[in-house]
């Protein structure tokens, strides 16, 4: 690569010109700013003091040395302490000739025997359907998995279903008290929606009950909550479940079964999958056994009421509850068990948890407790913390039934994609089935791109109307660019007999235009973008890269003759360049989980 040659040559120049021993790896290169001539820039200010010369003189001497020693450097120019190198066209043309036909350009192959990165995402509760917050979690987790895979890692995608606990019992109790035998079949509702209905219903009756008790006894609502028969009955149901009471367990299996069928339908719509699914009902007992051992070893302690805690005050934290006084477990308990199971299953080089930033404390505590329990692999735990998703009208609250349901949102976006496609005439050549498939492709592309283009650590405001737009930084704009390129490829085959995937393009003697060179340089960056994005666990870097590539292509398309180019060699080269762009767009969008249509 030209960067490697430049670093080596600059390192040698510093040694020979100024007796400076600077390793090639320490030479920092950057893209030349668009307002200046050049492709690659090096800042020489760090070397000025040792050279005892002006920045301009140092830059000129290094530039002259490099030009005389690196064949692919055509020229250089100096802007104060910035040394800008111009790379010969032949280098860029050779790059196109070497890589244009690669189907997975930018991707690395993982070693088959390499330990995997295990990525947990989704982690839903079985008391409600997936909502907009889950959508960001699922899309981010799945995309990070694809990104790390593209960067050459073995990946295992896992899900932990939170299928037990007091929140699950609330839905179960509400259905038992108010459901009158209602089922997904009798109601016509998806199973997860039906169970979520009763979670909301529990909360309504619970709040009514608290207000009534507070009024009757003239006490505040906080005190009244402690006396709520409804909550006490839910807690008793949890104790019965942990005691394997047959009636409670059978109801739990039935209602969870309804939810799983609903989840599977939503995952399929989103294009989300997993290599393995864990269930809290299977892992919490292992977690309880770890807590028991920690108690025996003196790592944990028991309070007078029988509850078990971890004292983390020496870490600047507080005391963390691990078992309630009635012996029932908490989230942390099952996470201890799940972490051990996952380590035993995969011997992973990293255990990644894709969970919102409100759980930063939780994962910090998880890591510390595992370390104190004697597990050296606890250092492999990494919490990929991400910001919350809000809507123009504020935050969502699942207990109050104000969440944005994932299924409803996806369907709404498909309808919006249909309306906008018809308005722009994007589906004129498609039959009804093809058009419906296109609307779904555009809707999911819009949703995924809008969410993934935002840096994971930032909170984001999701506006469905802004996400589906054929102009601007959106998924449909990039999808349309891809479809436009594929149309060029088809016309090249039909009208010019150019089967581009089989053409060994002749690049000899081609003089690149400014727009062509910009496109090639953008393509050249793709592998380094994937690598850097993987290091930062940021699909947003890929999203913004592919948007810039699509913008560059459209600018090139508007100003450059392609199929009407009279020079046959140049026409074939430009078609090949278009084809290369389409492959990189497709590969980049695949990392984001976004399909690109061949026709629009």
C-alpha positions as CSV (number, residue, x, y, z in Angstrom):
1,X,0.0,0.0,0.0
2,X,1.1,3.5,-0.8
3,X,0.7,4.5,2.9
4,X,3.2,1.9,4.0
5,X,5.7,3.1,1.4
6,X,5.3,6.7,2.4
7,X,5.8,5.9,6.1
8,X,8.9,4.0,5.4
9,X,10.4,6.6,3.1
10,X,9.5,9.5,5.5
11,X,11.2,7.6,8.4
12,X,14.3,7.2,6.2
13,X,14.2,10.8,5.2
14,X,14.1,12.0,8.9
15,X,17.1,9.8,9.7
16,X,19.2,10.8,6.8
17,X,18.3,14.5,6.7
18,X,18.1,15.2,10.4
19,X,19.5,12.2,12.2
20,X,16.0,11.6,13.7
21,X,15.1,8.0,14.6
22,X,11.3,7.9,14.1
23,X,9.8,4.5,13.4
24,X,7.6,4.2,10.3
25,X,4.6,3.2,12.4
26,X,4.8,6.5,14.2
27,X,4.5,8.6,11.0
28,X,0.9,9.9,11.0
29,X,-0.7,10.3,7.6
30,X,-4.0,11.9,6.8
31,X,-6.2,12.6,3.8
32,X,-5.4,15.9,2.1
33,X,-8.1,18.5,2.6
34,X,-10.3,19.0,-0.4
35,X,-9.2,22.7,-0.9
36,X,-5.6,21.6,-1.5
37,X,-4.0,19.6,-4.2
38,X,-2.9,16.2,-3.1
39,X,-4.0,12.8,-1.8
40,X,-2.0,12.2,1.4
41,X,-0.7,14.7,3.8
42,X,1.9,14.6,6.6
43,X,2.3,17.3,9.2
44,X,6.0,18.2,9.7
45,X,5.7,20.4,12.7
46,X,6.9,17.6,15.1
47,X,10.2,17.5,13.3
48,X,11.0,21.2,13.0
49,X,12.8,21.7,16.3
50,X,15.2,18.9,15.7
51,X,15.8,20.0,12.1
52,X,16.4,23.6,13.2
53,X,14.7,24.8,10.0
54,X,11.4,26.4,9.1
55,X,8.3,24.2,8.6
56,X,8.3,25.0,4.9
57,X,12.0,24.0,4.5
58,X,11.5,20.8,6.4
59,X,8.4,19.9,4.3
60,X,10.2,20.7,1.1
61,X,13.3,18.6,2.0
62,X,11.2,15.6,3.1
63,X,8.9,15.9,0.0
64,X,11.9,16.0,-2.4
65,X,13.4,12.9,-0.7
66,X,10.1,10.9,-0.9
67,X,9.4,11.9,-4.5
68,X,12.9,10.6,-5.5
69,X,12.4,7.3,-3.7
70,X,8.7,6.4,-4.0
71,X,7.8,5.6,-7.6
72,X,4.1,6.1,-7.1
73,X,4.4,9.7,-5.9
74,X,4.0,12.1,-8.8
75,X,4.5,15.4,-7.0
76,X,4.2,17.2,-3.7
77,X,3.4,20.7,-2.5
78,X,3.9,22.5,0.8
79,X,1.4,24.6,2.6
80,X,3.2,25.9,5.7
81,X,4.0,22.8,7.7
82,X,1.7,20.5,5.7
83,X,3.3,18.3,3.1
84,X,0.8,17.1,0.5
85,X,1.7,14.2,-1.8
86,X,0.0,13.6,-5.1
87,X,-0.2,9.9,-6.0
88,X,0.2,8.9,-9.7
89,X,-2.9,7.9,-11.6
90,X,-1.2,4.6,-12.4
91,X,-1.4,3.6,-8.8
92,X,-5.2,4.3,-8.6
93,X,-5.8,2.5,-11.9
94,X,-3.8,-0.5,-10.7
95,X,-5.9,-0.6,-7.6
96,X,-9.1,-0.7,-9.6
97,X,-7.8,-3.4,-11.9
98,X,-6.7,-5.5,-8.9
99,X,-9.9,-5.3,-6.8
100,X,-12.8,-4.3,-8.9
101,X,-14.0,-7.9,-9.4
102,X,-13.7,-8.9,-5.7
103,X,-17.1,-9.8,-4.4
104,X,-16.3,-9.1,-0.8
105,X,-13.8,-6.2,-1.1
106,X,-13.1,-4.7,2.3
107,X,-13.8,-7.8,4.3
108,X,-11.3,-10.0,6.1
109,X,-11.5,-13.8,6.6
110,X,-11.5,-15.0,10.2
111,X,-9.1,-17.8,11.3
112,X,-11.2,-20.9,11.9
113,X,-9.5,-21.7,15.2
114,X,-9.6,-18.2,16.6
115,X,-11.6,-17.7,19.8
116,X,-14.9,-15.9,19.1
117,X,-16.2,-12.6,20.3
118,X,-19.6,-13.3,21.9
119,X,-22.1,-10.5,21.5
120,X,-25.3,-10.4,23.5
121,X,-28.1,-8.2,22.2
122,X,-31.9,-7.9,22.3
123,X,-32.4,-9.4,25.8
124,X,-36.2,-8.8,25.9
125,X,-38.6,-9.4,28.8
126,X,-41.4,-11.8,28.1
127,X,-44.0,-9.4,29.6
128,X,-44.3,-7.1,26.6
129,X,-43.6,-6.9,22.8
130,X,-40.4,-5.4,21.3
131,X,-40.5,-1.6,21.1
132,X,-38.4,1.2,19.5
133,X,-35.7,0.9,22.3
134,X,-35.4,-2.8,21.4
135,X,-35.1,-1.9,17.8
136,X,-32.0,0.2,18.4
137,X,-30.5,-2.5,20.6
138,X,-31.2,-5.3,18.0
139,X,-30.0,-3.3,15.0
140,X,-26.8,-2.1,16.8
141,X,-26.0,-5.5,18.2
142,X,-26.5,-7.3,14.9
143,X,-24.6,-4.7,13.0
144,X,-21.6,-4.7,15.4
145,X,-21.5,-8.4,15.0
146,X,-21.4,-8.1,11.2
147,X,-18.8,-5.3,11.5
148,X,-16.5,-7.3,13.7
149,X,-16.9,-10.3,11.3
150,X,-16.0,-8.1,8.3
151,X,-12.9,-7.1,10.2
152,X,-11.8,-10.7,10.5
153,X,-13.2,-11.9,13.9
154,X,-15.1,-15.0,14.7
155,X,-18.5,-14.0,16.0
156,X,-21.2,-15.7,18.1
157,X,-24.5,-13.8,18.4
158,X,-26.5,-14.6,21.5
159,X,-29.7,-13.5,23.2
160,X,-30.7,-13.7,26.9
161,X,-34.4,-13.8,27.3
162,X,-35.5,-12.4,30.6
163,X,-38.3,-14.9,31.1
164,X,-38.8,-14.9,34.9
165,X,-39.1,-12.5,37.7
166,X,-41.7,-10.2,39.3
167,X,-42.4,-8.3,36.0
168,X,-43.3,-11.6,34.3
169,X,-45.6,-12.5,37.2
170,X,-47.4,-9.2,36.9
171,X,-48.6,-10.1,33.4
172,X,-49.4,-13.7,34.5
173,X,-51.5,-12.5,37.5
174,X,-53.3,-9.9,35.5
175,X,-54.2,-12.5,32.8
176,X,-55.4,-14.9,35.6
177,X,-57.5,-12.2,37.2
178,X,-58.9,-10.4,34.2
179,X,-58.2,-12.4,31.1
180,X,-61.2,-14.7,31.0
181,X,-59.2,-17.3,29.1
182,X,-58.2,-14.9,26.3
183,X,-55.6,-16.3,23.9
184,X,-53.8,-15.1,20.7
185,X,-56.2,-17.2,18.7
186,X,-59.3,-16.0,20.3
187,X,-58.3,-12.3,20.3
188,X,-56.5,-12.2,16.9
189,X,-53.5,-10.5,18.7
190,X,-49.9,-11.5,18.4
191,X,-48.9,-13.3,21.5
192,X,-46.4,-10.7,22.7
193,X,-48.9,-8.0,22.2
194,X,-51.5,-9.9,24.2
195,X,-49.2,-10.5,27.2
196,X,-48.1,-6.9,27.0
197,X,-51.7,-5.8,27.3
198,X,-52.0,-7.6,30.7
199,X,-48.7,-6.0,31.9
200,X,-50.3,-2.6,31.3
201,X,-53.5,-3.8,32.9
202,X,-51.7,-4.9,36.0
203,X,-50.1,-1.5,36.4
204,X,-53.5,0.3,36.0
205,X,-55.2,-1.9,38.7
206,X,-52.1,-1.6,40.9
207,X,-52.1,2.2,40.8
208,X,-55.9,2.3,41.4
209,X,-55.4,0.0,44.4
210,X,-52.6,2.2,45.9
211,X,-54.7,5.3,45.6
212,X,-57.7,3.6,47.3
213,X,-55.6,2.3,50.2
214,X,-53.9,5.6,50.7
215,X,-57.4,7.4,50.8
216,X,-58.9,4.8,53.1
217,X,-56.1,4.8,55.6
218,X,-55.0,8.4,55.2
219,X,-51.4,7.4,54.4
220,X,-49.1,8.4,51.5
221,X,-49.0,6.3,48.4
222,X,-45.4,5.0,49.1
223,X,-46.7,3.4,52.3
224,X,-49.9,2.2,50.6
225,X,-47.8,0.4,48.0
226,X,-46.4,-1.8,50.7
227,X,-49.9,-3.0,51.5
228,X,-51.1,-3.6,48.0
229,X,-52.7,-7.1,47.8
230,X,-52.1,-7.2,44.1
231,X,-48.4,-6.7,44.4
232,X,-48.2,-9.1,47.4
233,X,-50.0,-11.7,45.2
234,X,-47.5,-11.1,42.4
235,X,-44.6,-11.6,44.8
236,X,-46.2,-14.8,46.1
237,X,-46.6,-16.0,42.5
238,X,-42.9,-15.5,42.0
239,X,-42.1,-17.6,45.1
240,X,-44.4,-20.3,43.9
241,X,-42.7,-20.3,40.5
242,X,-39.2,-20.7,42.1
243,X,-40.7,-23.5,44.2
244,X,-41.8,-25.1,40.9
245,X,-45.5,-24.9,41.7
246,X,-47.2,-26.9,38.8
247,X,-50.1,-24.5,38.2
248,X,-47.9,-21.4,38.1
249,X,-45.2,-23.1,35.9
250,X,-47.8,-24.3,33.4
251,X,-49.3,-20.8,33.1
252,X,-45.7,-19.4,32.7
253,X,-44.9,-21.8,29.9
254,X,-48.2,-21.0,28.1
255,X,-47.8,-17.3,28.2
256,X,-44.1,-17.3,27.4
257,X,-44.9,-19.6,24.5
258,X,-47.2,-16.9,23.1
259,X,-44.5,-14.3,23.5
260,X,-41.8,-16.3,21.8
261,X,-44.0,-16.8,18.7
262,X,-44.5,-13.0,18.6
263,X,-40.8,-12.3,19.1
264,X,-39.8,-14.6,16.3
265,X,-42.1,-12.8,13.8
266,X,-40.6,-9.4,14.8
267,X,-37.0,-10.7,14.6
268,X,-37.8,-12.0,11.1
269,X,-39.2,-8.7,10.0
270,X,-36.0,-6.9,11.2
271,X,-33.6,-9.5,9.7
272,X,-32.2,-10.3,13.2
273,X,-30.9,-13.8,14.2
274,X,-28.9,-15.5,16.9
275,X,-26.5,-18.4,17.2
276,X,-27.7,-19.3,20.6
277,X,-30.5,-18.2,23.0
278,X,-30.1,-18.3,26.8
279,X,-33.0,-18.1,29.2
280,X,-32.9,-16.5,32.6
281,X,-35.0,-19.4,33.9
282,X,-32.1,-21.7,33.1
283,X,-29.3,-19.4,34.3
284,X,-30.5,-18.0,37.6
285,X,-30.0,-21.2,39.5
286,X,-26.3,-21.3,38.5
287,X,-26.1,-17.6,39.6
288,X,-27.6,-18.5,43.0
289,X,-25.0,-21.3,43.4
290,X,-22.2,-18.8,42.7
291,X,-23.7,-16.4,45.3
292,X,-23.8,-19.3,47.8
293,X,-20.2,-20.1,47.1
294,X,-19.2,-16.5,47.4
295,X,-21.0,-16.4,50.8
296,X,-19.1,-19.5,52.0
297,X,-15.8,-18.0,50.8
298,X,-16.4,-14.7,52.6
299,X,-16.5,-12.7,49.4
300,X,-20.2,-11.8,50.0
301,X,-22.1,-11.2,53.2
302,X,-25.6,-11.9,54.6
303,X,-27.7,-9.3,56.4
304,X,-29.9,-10.0,59.4
305,X,-33.0,-10.4,57.3
306,X,-31.3,-13.2,55.3
307,X,-30.6,-11.1,52.1
308,X,-27.2,-11.6,50.5
309,X,-25.0,-8.6,49.3
310,X,-21.7,-7.7,47.8
311,X,-19.9,-4.8,49.6
312,X,-18.3,-2.6,46.8
313,X,-17.6,0.4,49.0
314,X,-13.9,-0.1,48.6
315,X,-14.4,0.5,44.8
316,X,-16.3,3.8,45.5
317,X,-19.6,2.0,44.9
318,X,-22.3,0.9,47.3
319,X,-23.6,-2.5,48.5
320,X,-25.2,-4.6,45.8
321,X,-28.2,-6.9,46.6
322,X,-27.7,-10.5,45.1
323,X,-30.5,-12.5,46.8
324,X,-33.6,-11.0,48.4
325,X,-34.5,-11.9,52.0
326,X,-37.1,-14.5,50.7
327,X,-34.3,-16.2,48.7
328,X,-35.5,-15.0,45.3
329,X,-32.8,-13.8,42.8
330,X,-32.3,-10.5,41.1
331,X,-31.0,-9.5,37.6
332,X,-27.4,-9.5,38.8
333,X,-27.8,-13.1,40.1
334,X,-28.8,-14.5,36.7
335,X,-26.2,-12.4,34.9
336,X,-23.5,-14.1,37.1
337,X,-24.7,-17.5,36.0
338,X,-25.2,-16.5,32.3
339,X,-21.6,-15.1,32.2
340,X,-20.2,-18.4,33.5
341,X,-22.3,-20.5,31.1
342,X,-21.3,-18.3,28.2
343,X,-17.6,-18.5,29.1
344,X,-17.9,-22.3,29.4
345,X,-19.7,-22.6,26.1
346,X,-17.4,-20.5,23.9
347,X,-14.1,-19.8,25.7
348,X,-14.5,-16.4,24.1
349,X,-11.8,-13.7,23.7
350,X,-14.4,-11.1,24.5
351,X,-17.9,-11.2,26.1
352,X,-19.7,-8.2,24.8
353,X,-23.1,-6.9,26.1
354,X,-25.0,-4.5,24.0
355,X,-27.1,-2.7,26.6
356,X,-28.3,0.9,27.1
357,X,-26.2,3.3,29.1
358,X,-28.7,3.2,32.0
359,X,-27.0,-0.1,32.8
360,X,-23.4,1.2,33.0
361,X,-23.4,0.6,36.8
362,X,-24.8,-2.9,36.5
363,X,-22.1,-4.1,34.2
364,X,-19.3,-2.4,36.2
365,X,-20.7,-4.3,39.2
366,X,-21.0,-7.6,37.3
367,X,-17.3,-7.5,36.3
368,X,-16.1,-6.7,39.9
369,X,-18.2,-9.4,41.5
370,X,-17.0,-12.1,39.0
371,X,-13.4,-11.0,39.6
372,X,-14.0,-11.4,43.4
373,X,-15.5,-14.8,42.8
374,X,-12.1,-15.8,41.3
375,X,-12.9,-15.7,37.6
376,X,-9.9,-14.3,35.7
377,X,-11.9,-14.2,32.5
378,X,-14.1,-11.4,33.9
379,X,-11.7,-8.9,32.3
380,X,-13.0,-10.0,29.0
381,X,-16.4,-8.5,29.7
382,X,-17.2,-5.4,27.7
383,X,-20.3,-3.3,28.0
384,X,-21.1,-1.7,24.6
385,X,-23.1,1.2,26.2
386,X,-25.4,3.1,23.9
387,X,-27.7,6.1,24.2
388,X,-31.5,6.1,24.4
389,X,-33.9,6.6,21.6
390,X,-36.6,9.2,22.1
391,X,-39.4,10.4,19.9
392,X,-40.5,13.9,19.1
393,X,-43.2,13.6,21.8
394,X,-40.8,12.3,24.5
395,X,-39.8,9.1,26.3
396,X,-41.6,5.8,26.2
397,X,-43.1,4.0,29.3
398,X,-44.0,0.4,28.8
399,X,-46.0,0.1,32.1
400,X,-48.3,2.9,30.9
401,X,-48.6,1.5,27.4
402,X,-47.0,4.5,25.8
403,X,-44.2,2.6,24.0
404,X,-43.8,2.6,20.2
405,X,-44.4,-1.0,19.3
406,X,-41.8,-2.4,16.9
407,X,-44.3,-4.2,14.7
408,X,-46.5,-1.1,14.4
409,X,-43.5,1.1,13.6
410,X,-42.3,-1.2,10.8
411,X,-45.7,-1.4,9.3
412,X,-46.1,2.3,9.4
413,X,-42.8,2.8,7.7
414,X,-43.7,0.3,5.0
415,X,-46.8,2.3,4.3
416,X,-44.8,5.5,4.2
417,X,-42.3,4.0,1.9
418,X,-45.1,3.0,-0.5
419,X,-46.6,6.5,-0.5
420,X,-43.3,8.2,-1.1
421,X,-42.3,5.7,-3.8
422,X,-45.5,6.3,-5.7
423,X,-45.1,10.0,-5.3
424,X,-41.6,9.8,-6.8
425,X,-42.5,7.2,-9.4
426,X,-39.9,4.7,-8.1
427,X,-42.0,1.6,-8.7
428,X,-43.4,2.2,-12.2
429,X,-41.7,-0.9,-13.8
430,X,-42.6,-3.3,-10.9
431,X,-45.5,-5.7,-10.5
432,X,-47.5,-5.8,-7.3
433,X,-45.3,-8.4,-5.5
434,X,-42.1,-6.7,-6.5
435,X,-43.4,-3.4,-5.4
436,X,-44.5,-4.6,-2.0
437,X,-41.1,-6.2,-1.5
438,X,-39.4,-2.9,-2.5
439,X,-41.5,-1.0,0.0
440,X,-40.4,-3.3,2.8
441,X,-36.8,-3.1,1.6
442,X,-36.9,0.7,1.6
443,X,-38.7,0.9,5.0
444,X,-36.2,-1.4,6.8
445,X,-33.4,0.4,5.0
446,X,-34.7,3.7,6.2
447,X,-35.2,2.5,9.8
448,X,-31.9,0.8,10.1
449,X,-29.8,3.5,8.5
450,X,-31.4,6.3,10.5
451,X,-30.6,4.5,13.7
452,X,-27.2,3.2,12.8
453,X,-25.8,6.4,11.3
454,X,-25.8,7.9,14.8
455,X,-22.8,7.2,17.0
456,X,-23.9,4.5,19.5
457,X,-22.9,6.5,22.6
458,X,-25.2,9.4,21.7
459,X,-28.9,9.7,22.5
460,X,-31.0,10.0,19.4
461,X,-34.3,11.4,18.3
462,X,-36.1,9.1,15.9
463,X,-38.3,10.8,13.4
464,X,-39.9,8.3,11.0
465,X,-40.8,10.9,8.4
466,X,-37.2,12.2,8.1
467,X,-35.8,8.7,7.8
468,X,-37.7,7.9,4.5
469,X,-36.4,10.4,2.0
470,X,-34.8,9.8,-1.3
471,X,-32.5,12.8,-0.8
472,X,-30.0,13.5,2.0
473,X,-28.3,11.3,4.5
474,X,-30.8,8.4,4.4
475,X,-31.0,4.7,3.6
476,X,-33.3,5.2,0.6
477,X,-30.9,7.7,-1.0
478,X,-28.1,5.1,-0.8
479,X,-30.4,2.3,-2.0
480,X,-31.5,4.4,-4.9
481,X,-27.9,5.2,-5.8
482,X,-27.2,1.4,-5.9
483,X,-30.3,0.7,-8.0
484,X,-29.2,3.5,-10.5
485,X,-25.7,1.9,-10.8
486,X,-27.2,-1.6,-11.4
487,X,-29.3,-0.1,-14.1
488,X,-26.2,1.2,-15.8
489,X,-24.6,-2.3,-15.6
490,X,-27.7,-3.9,-17.2
491,X,-27.7,-1.3,-20.0
492,X,-24.0,-1.9,-20.6
493,X,-24.7,-5.6,-21.0
494,X,-27.8,-5.1,-23.2
495,X,-26.7,-2.3,-25.4
496,X,-22.9,-2.7,-25.5
497,X,-22.4,-6.4,-24.9
498,X,-20.3,-5.7,-21.8
499,X,-20.6,-8.5,-19.3
500,X,-18.8,-6.5,-16.7
501,X,-18.1,-9.1,-14.0
502,X,-16.0,-11.0,-16.6
503,X,-14.2,-8.1,-18.1
504,X,-10.4,-7.7,-17.4
505,X,-10.4,-4.0,-17.8
506,X,-7.6,-2.3,-19.7
507,X,-6.4,0.7,-17.7
508,X,-3.2,1.5,-19.7
509,X,-3.1,5.1,-20.8
510,X,-6.3,6.2,-19.0
511,X,-6.0,9.7,-17.6
512,X,-8.3,10.1,-14.6
513,X,-10.7,13.0,-14.2
514,X,-11.0,14.7,-10.8
515,X,-14.3,13.0,-10.2
516,X,-13.0,9.5,-11.1
517,X,-10.1,9.9,-8.8
518,X,-12.3,11.0,-6.0
519,X,-14.4,7.9,-6.5
520,X,-11.4,5.6,-6.6
521,X,-9.9,7.1,-3.4
522,X,-13.2,6.6,-1.6
523,X,-13.3,3.0,-2.7
524,X,-9.7,2.6,-1.5
525,X,-10.6,3.7,2.0
526,X,-13.2,1.0,2.5
527,X,-11.0,-1.6,4.2
528,X,-9.5,1.0,6.6
529,X,-13.0,2.3,7.4
530,X,-14.2,-1.2,8.3
531,X,-11.1,-1.8,10.5
532,X,-11.4,1.6,12.3
533,X,-15.2,1.2,12.8
534,X,-14.6,-2.3,14.2
535,X,-12.1,-0.9,16.7
536,X,-14.6,1.6,17.8
537,X,-17.7,-0.7,17.7
538,X,-19.3,2.0,15.5
539,X,-21.5,1.0,12.5
540,X,-22.1,4.8,12.2
541,X,-18.6,5.1,10.7
542,X,-19.6,2.7,7.9
543,X,-23.0,4.4,7.5
544,X,-21.4,7.8,7.0
545,X,-18.7,6.3,4.7
546,X,-21.2,4.7,2.4
547,X,-23.3,7.9,2.3
548,X,-20.2,9.9,1.2
549,X,-19.5,7.3,-1.4
550,X,-23.0,7.5,-2.8
551,X,-22.8,11.3,-2.9
552,X,-19.5,11.1,-4.7
553,X,-20.9,8.7,-7.2
554,X,-23.9,10.9,-7.9
555,X,-21.7,13.9,-8.5
556,X,-19.5,11.8,-10.8
557,X,-22.7,10.5,-12.6
558,X,-24.0,14.0,-13.2
559,X,-20.8,15.3,-14.8
560,X,-19.3,12.2,-16.6
561,X,-20.4,10.4,-19.7
562,X,-20.5,6.7,-19.1
563,X,-22.4,4.6,-21.7
564,X,-22.3,7.4,-24.3
565,X,-18.5,7.7,-24.0
566,X,-17.1,7.2,-27.5
567,X,-13.8,5.8,-26.4
568,X,-14.6,2.1,-25.9
569,X,-11.7,1.4,-23.5
570,X,-12.7,4.4,-21.4
571,X,-16.4,3.5,-21.5
572,X,-15.6,-0.1,-20.2
573,X,-13.4,1.3,-17.5
574,X,-16.1,3.7,-16.3
575,X,-18.7,0.9,-16.3
576,X,-16.2,-1.2,-14.3
577,X,-15.7,1.6,-11.9
578,X,-19.5,1.9,-11.5
579,X,-19.7,-1.8,-10.8
580,X,-17.0,-1.5,-8.2
581,X,-18.9,1.2,-6.5
582,X,-22.1,-0.9,-6.4
583,X,-20.2,-3.8,-4.8
584,X,-18.7,-1.5,-2.1
585,X,-22.2,0.0,-1.4
586,X,-23.7,-3.4,-1.1
587,X,-20.9,-4.7,1.2
588,X,-21.1,-1.6,3.4
589,X,-24.9,-1.7,3.6
590,X,-24.7,-5.4,4.4
591,X,-22.7,-4.6,7.5
592,X,-25.7,-2.4,8.5
593,X,-28.1,-5.2,7.8
594,X,-29.6,-3.3,4.9
595,X,-30.7,-4.9,1.6
596,X,-30.2,-2.9,-1.6
597,X,-32.6,-3.3,-4.5
598,X,-31.5,-4.1,-8.0
599,X,-34.4,-2.0,-9.4
600,X,-36.3,1.0,-8.2
